[in-house]
Amino acid sequence: MTHDGLGADDRDAILNKGCFCVTLNSARLLTAIQAEAPDPDLAGALLAARPHLFAAMPVFLAEHDLKAMLDVVAAVEAAGEDPAYQAVVLAWAPAITRHDFGPRGVFMGYDFHLGADGPKLIEVNTNAGGAFLNAFLARAQGACCREAEDAMRAAPMAEFDAAVWLMFLAEWSSQGRTGQPRTIAIVDDRPREQYLYPEFLLAQRFFERHGVTAWIADPGELRFVDGLLRHEGEAVDLVYNRLVDFSLDAAGHEGLRDAYLAGAVVLTPGPRNHALYADKRNLTLLSDPVAASTFGLTPDKRQSLSAVPSTVMVTAANADELWSTRKRYFFKPAGGHGGKAVYRGDKMTRGVWEAVQQGGYIAQELAAPSERRIRIDGEIKALKLDVRLYTYKGLPLLTAARVYQGQTTNFRTPGGGFAPVFVT
């Protein structure tokens, strides 16, 4: 499949609609993950139980759209460093977010929908999952069409591991530590039950390759004793935080919370990182040109923020208007994650609305996702897609996509899941 003379503005759309020859090399991917995971049999079993973790085909992205996304990231990060912006968002965040120990937060995730008028920033995540898995996924693709091969050659995968290690070292030194951490805990609630547990295994092996003792742990296994955070008696130097308890106030998280507040452990990402960037209430400021004008941003950065769909908090004062215009909006909990308790307005029932209008929700104008057509068992289907930029301090680490059916990404769609992104 070739398209001589194809314009750069059109190539990605044509490939997403009609390139079926770049397919997931499942055997190569499984072999790579088994080689990296400490327990290859377990890794294989976990992947077998997750048939929709990886999409059947990659997604293609125009270079100018990638540049526009990076401009949006730069604008959001600049706002996050502005004292006036910080004063507003920290005022509605938990008290623990007032503590600033230095770390900026590993694996920031910026999620975009693609449209005719450019990328739209849907949300920001501080502990965005999938980066290690997507790095492997990109290496497991095979291609037969010229445009796909060109895009694959442009994918900067070789630098991923080095950039990620430098990121963790930067987090370590940002809290006044020297050298490198000796021990790292990858922490989530009931980690073996998490859908992305295979990624924890990859992260563990990644740290071990760099001479670090690494554990995958539930926060309930951590104790703050004699000024140190400990896991089974061993001191923990750094915690790679995958919890969705962004304020560390859930039962069983006391040891981690106490160690964090004492500055006894480097926690990344931490509560402050989430408050500055990922609380969905922040989108009400970033999408408001009047508010953005007060944050010391350059005209170019304020213009980049026009890619954030208009977002407002759901209040008693605007509830009636939002209900009457609900088809224009997605409704999301301010502190939500992973598409949970998210409702598209045109599908929302009165019963759901009664709960939403009680507060704690934002209403975000719809920004329709673009599509990736895939071939499954000889049948061509059109699936939705979003693009995630994994970044650190505003710089890109990796670009990936999620392909799905339904309201939100769900990893339940045949042929869907994480997909590598190739820039055209």
C-alpha positions in Angstrom: 0.0 0.0 0.0 1.7 3.2 -1.1 0.4 6.8 -1.6 2.9 8.7 -3.8 2.7 12.4 -3.3 0.6 12.0 -0.1 0.6 15.2 1.9 1.8 15.1 5.5 -1.5 16.5 6.7 -3.4 13.6 5.1 -1.1 10.6 5.6 -2.0 9.8 9.2 -5.7 9.9 8.5 -5.4 7.6 5.5 -3.2 5.2 7.4 -5.6 5.1 10.3 -8.4 4.4 8.0 -6.8 2.0 5.6 -3.5 0.5 6.8 -4.2 -3.0 8.0 -0.8 -4.5 7.3 1.0 -3.3 10.4 0.0 -5.8 13.0 0.9 -6.8 16.5 3.6 -9.4 16.6 2.2 -11.1 19.7 4.9 -13.8 19.9 7.7 -11.2 19.8 6.0 -9.1 22.5 5.4 -12.1 24.8 9.0 -13.2 24.4 10.3 -9.7 25.2 8.1 -9.3 28.3 8.9 -12.8 29.5 12.6 -12.0 29.1 12.3 -8.9 31.2 9.9 -10.1 33.9 11.5 -11.8 37.0 9.0 -14.7 36.6 8.5 -15.4 32.9 5.8 -18.0 33.5 3.8 -15.6 35.6 4.2 -12.8 32.9 2.9 -15.1 30.2 -0.1 -16.2 32.3 -1.0 -12.6 33.2 -0.9 -11.5 29.5 -3.1 -14.5 28.5 -5.7 -13.3 31.0 -5.6 -9.8 29.4 -6.6 -10.4 25.8 -7.5 -6.8 25.1 -4.5 -5.1 26.7 -2.8 -4.5 23.4 -4.4 -3.3 20.2 -4.1 -5.3 17.0 -2.6 -2.4 15.0 -0.8 0.9 15.7 -2.1 4.4 15.4 -0.6 7.0 13.1 -0.2 10.6 14.1 0.7 13.7 12.0 3.9 15.5 13.1 2.1 18.8 13.3 -0.5 17.3 15.7 2.3 16.0 17.9 3.9 19.5 17.9 0.6 21.0 18.9 0.2 18.5 21.7 3.7 19.3 23.0 2.8 23.0 22.9 -0.3 22.3 25.1 1.9 20.3 27.5 4.3 23.2 27.8 1.5 25.7 28.5 0.0 23.5 31.2 3.4 22.9 32.8 4.1 26.7 32.7 0.7 27.3 34.5 1.6 24.7 37.1 4.7 26.7 38.0 2.9 30.1 38.3 2.3 31.3 41.9 -1.1 32.7 41.1 -2.3 29.4 39.5 -0.8 27.4 42.4 -2.7 29.6 44.9 -6.0 28.8 43.3 -5.6 25.1 42.8 -4.0 24.4 46.1 -6.8 26.2 47.9 -9.3 23.5 46.8 -6.8 20.6 47.3 -6.1 18.7 50.5 -3.7 20.2 53.0 -1.1 17.5 52.3 -0.5 19.1 48.9 1.0 22.3 50.5 4.2 20.3 51.2 6.8 20.6 48.4 9.7 18.2 48.7 11.0 18.8 45.2 9.9 15.9 42.9 7.9 16.9 39.8 6.3 13.5 39.3 7.3 10.6 37.0 5.3 9.7 33.9 2.9 12.6 33.6 0.2 11.6 31.1 -1.6 14.1 28.8 -4.6 12.5 27.0 -5.8 14.0 23.7 -8.6 13.5 21.2 -7.8 14.2 17.6 -10.2 16.3 15.5 -10.4 18.3 12.3 -9.5 21.5 14.3 -6.5 19.9 16.0 -5.8 17.9 19.2 -8.0 18.5 22.3 -6.6 17.9 25.8 -9.2 15.8 27.6 -7.4 15.2 30.9 -4.0 15.1 32.7 -2.8 12.2 34.9 0.1 12.2 37.3 0.6 8.4 37.6 -0.2 7.5 34.0 0.1 3.8 33.5 1.2 1.9 30.5 4.6 3.5 29.6 6.7 0.4 30.1 4.2 -1.8 28.3 3.9 0.6 25.4 7.7 0.7 25.0 7.7 -3.0 24.5 4.6 -2.8 22.3 6.2 -0.5 19.8 9.2 -2.9 19.5 6.9 -5.8 18.7 5.3 -4.3 15.6 6.0 -5.5 12.1 5.3 -3.6 8.9 4.8 -4.1 5.2 3.7 -0.8 3.8 6.2 2.0 3.0 4.5 4.7 5.0 4.3 2.5 8.1 7.9 1.6 7.8 8.9 5.3 7.5 6.8 6.1 10.6 8.3 3.2 12.6 11.8 4.3 11.8 10.9 7.7 13.2 9.8 6.3 16.5 12.4 7.3 19.1 12.3 4.1 21.1 16.0 3.6 21.7 16.2 6.5 24.1 13.2 5.5 26.3 15.1 3.4 28.9 17.9 5.9 29.3 15.4 8.8 29.6 13.3 7.0 32.2 16.3 6.2 34.4 17.4 9.8 34.2 13.9 10.8 35.2 14.0 8.7 38.4 17.5 10.0 39.2 16.3 13.6 38.8 13.4 12.9 41.2 15.9 11.4 43.7 18.2 14.4 43.5 15.4 16.9 43.6 14.7 16.0 47.2 18.4 16.6 48.1 19.6 13.0 47.8 22.9 12.1 46.3 24.0 9.1 44.3 21.1 6.8 43.4 18.5 5.0 45.4 19.4 1.6 46.6 15.8 0.4 47.1 12.6 1.2 45.3 9.1 0.1 46.0 6.5 0.0 43.2 3.3 0.6 45.3 -0.3 0.1 44.5 -3.3 -1.3 46.4 -3.4 -5.1 46.0 -0.9 -4.9 43.1 -1.3 -8.5 41.9 -5.0 -7.8 41.3 -4.4 -4.7 39.2 -5.0 -4.9 35.5 -1.6 -3.4 34.7 0.3 -5.7 37.1 2.4 -7.0 34.1 3.8 -3.5 33.9 4.8 -3.6 37.5 6.9 -6.7 36.7 8.6 -4.8 33.8 9.3 -1.8 36.1 10.8 -4.1 38.7 13.1 -5.6 36.2 14.0 -2.1 34.8 15.1 -1.0 38.3 17.0 -4.2 38.9 19.0 -3.7 35.7 20.2 -0.4 37.2 21.4 -2.0 40.4 18.4 -1.3 42.5 16.6 -3.7 44.8 12.9 -3.3 43.8 9.7 -4.6 45.4 6.1 -4.6 44.2 4.2 -3.8 47.4 0.8 -3.0 48.8 1.0 0.2 50.9 -0.2 -1.8 53.9 3.1 -3.7 53.8 5.0 -0.5 54.5 5.9 0.7 57.9 7.4 4.0 59.1 9.8 2.9 61.8 12.7 4.8 63.4 12.6 7.5 60.8 12.7 5.2 57.8 10.0 3.7 55.6 10.4 -0.1 55.6 9.3 -3.0 53.6 9.7 -6.3 55.5 12.3 -4.6 57.6 14.3 -3.2 54.7 14.6 0.6 54.2 12.8 2.0 51.2 14.6 4.9 49.5 12.1 5.8 46.8 8.5 4.9 46.1 7.2 4.7 42.5 3.6 5.6 43.4 0.8 4.0 41.4 -1.9 4.6 44.0 -5.1 6.4 43.1 -5.4 7.7 46.7 -3.9 11.0 45.7 -4.0 12.5 49.2 -2.7 9.3 51.0 -5.6 9.4 53.5 -7.0 5.9 52.9 -6.9 3.3 55.6 -3.7 1.2 55.3 -1.7 4.1 53.8 -0.6 5.6 57.1 3.0 4.3 57.0 3.6 5.8 53.5 1.8 9.0 54.5 3.8 9.5 57.6 7.1 8.8 55.9 6.2 11.2 53.1 5.3 14.0 55.5 8.6 13.5 57.4 10.6 13.7 54.1 11.9 10.2 54.9 11.2 8.8 51.5 11.2 10.1 47.9 7.6 9.6 46.7 6.9 10.1 43.0 4.4 11.2 41.9 3.1 12.8 45.1 0.0 14.6 46.3 1.3 18.0 45.3 2.0 16.8 41.7 -1.6 15.6 41.4 -3.0 18.8 42.8 -1.1 21.1 40.5 -1.7 19.1 37.3 -4.3 16.3 37.4 -7.2 17.5 39.6 -9.9 17.9 37.0 -11.1 21.1 38.6 -7.9 22.6 37.2 -9.4 22.3 33.7 -11.9 24.9 34.6 -9.0 27.4 34.9 -7.0 26.2 32.0 -9.9 26.3 29.6 -11.0 29.8 30.7 -9.1 32.6 28.7 -9.8 35.2 31.4 -8.4 33.0 34.1 -5.4 32.0 32.0 -4.6 35.6 31.4 -3.8 36.0 35.1 -1.2 33.2 35.2 1.8 35.0 33.7 1.7 32.9 30.5 3.0 34.1 27.1 0.5 34.8 24.4 1.6 31.7 22.6 1.0 29.5 25.7 -2.4 31.1 26.3 -3.3 30.3 22.6 -2.2 26.7 23.1 -4.6 26.4 26.0 -7.5 26.9 23.6 -7.0 23.1 23.0 -8.6 22.5 26.4 -12.3 22.0 25.9 -14.4 24.5 27.9 -14.9 23.0 31.4 -17.0 24.2 34.3 -17.7 22.9 37.8 -21.2 21.4 38.4 -22.9 23.6 41.0 -26.4 24.2 42.2 -26.4 27.5 40.4 -25.7 26.0 36.9 -27.3 22.6 37.4 -30.5 23.4 35.5 -28.6 24.8 32.5 -26.2 21.9 32.4 -29.0 19.4 32.4 -30.8 21.2 29.6 -27.6 21.3 27.5 -26.2 18.0 28.8 -25.7 16.5 25.3 -22.8 18.9 24.8 -20.9 17.6 27.8 -19.0 14.8 29.5 -19.4 14.7 33.2 -16.4 13.6 35.3 -15.7 13.4 39.0 -13.0 16.0 39.9 -10.9 13.4 41.6 -11.7 10.5 39.3 -9.4 8.2 37.4 -9.5 5.5 34.8 -12.8 6.6 33.3 -14.7 5.6 36.5 -18.0 7.3 37.2 -17.7 9.3 33.9 -20.9 10.0 32.0 -21.6 11.2 28.6 -24.5 13.7 28.8 -26.6 12.3 26.0 -26.7 8.9 27.7 -27.1 10.1 31.3 -30.3 9.2 33.2 -32.2 11.4 35.6 -31.1 9.1 38.5 -27.4 9.6 37.6 -27.9 13.3 37.3 -29.3 13.5 40.8 -26.0 12.2 42.1 -23.9 14.3 39.7 -25.5 17.6 40.6 -24.7 17.1 44.3 -21.3 18.4 43.5 -17.7 17.1 43.0 -18.2 16.9 39.2 -16.9 18.9 36.3 -18.7 19.3 32.9 -16.4 19.2 29.9 -17.5 20.1 26.4 -17.5 17.0 24.2 -14.4 16.7 21.9 -15.2 13.7 19.7 -12.4 11.1 19.4 -11.0 10.2 16.0 -11.1 6.6 14.7 -8.8 3.7 13.9 -10.1 1.1 11.5 -8.9 -2.4 12.2 -9.4 -5.8 10.7 -10.5 -8.5 13.1 -11.2 -12.0 11.7 -11.6 -10.6 8.2 -14.1 -7.9 9.3 -13.2 -4.2 9.3 -14.3 -2.2 12.3 -14.0 1.4 13.3 -12.8 2.0 16.9 -12.3 5.2 18.8 -8.9 6.3 19.8 -7.1 8.8 22.1 -3.4 9.7 22.3 -1.4 9.8 25.4 1.9 11.7 25.8 4.0 10.5 28.6 6.2 13.4 29.7 8.6 14.5 32.4 9.1 18.2 33.2 7.2 18.9 30.0 9.5 16.8 27.8 8.2 13.8 25.9 9.2 10.3 27.0 6.8 8.2 24.8 3.7 8.6 22.7 1.0 5.9 22.8 -2.7 5.5 22.0 -5.7 3.6 23.4 -8.2 2.1 21.0 -11.6 1.2 22.3 -15.4 1.1 21.9 -17.8 2.7 24.3 -17.8 5.9 26.4 -14.3 5.6 27.7 -11.1 3.5 27.3 -11.9 0.1 29.0 -9.5 -2.6 27.7 -12.5 -4.7 26.9 -12.7 -4.2 23.1 -11.6 -7.0 20.7 -8.8 -5.6 18.7 -8.5 -2.6 21.1 -6.1 -1.7 23.9 -2.8 0.1 24.1 -1.4 0.9 20.6 2.0 2.3 19.6 1.9 5.7 17.9 4.0 6.2 14.7 4.5 9.9 13.7 4.1 10.5 10.0 
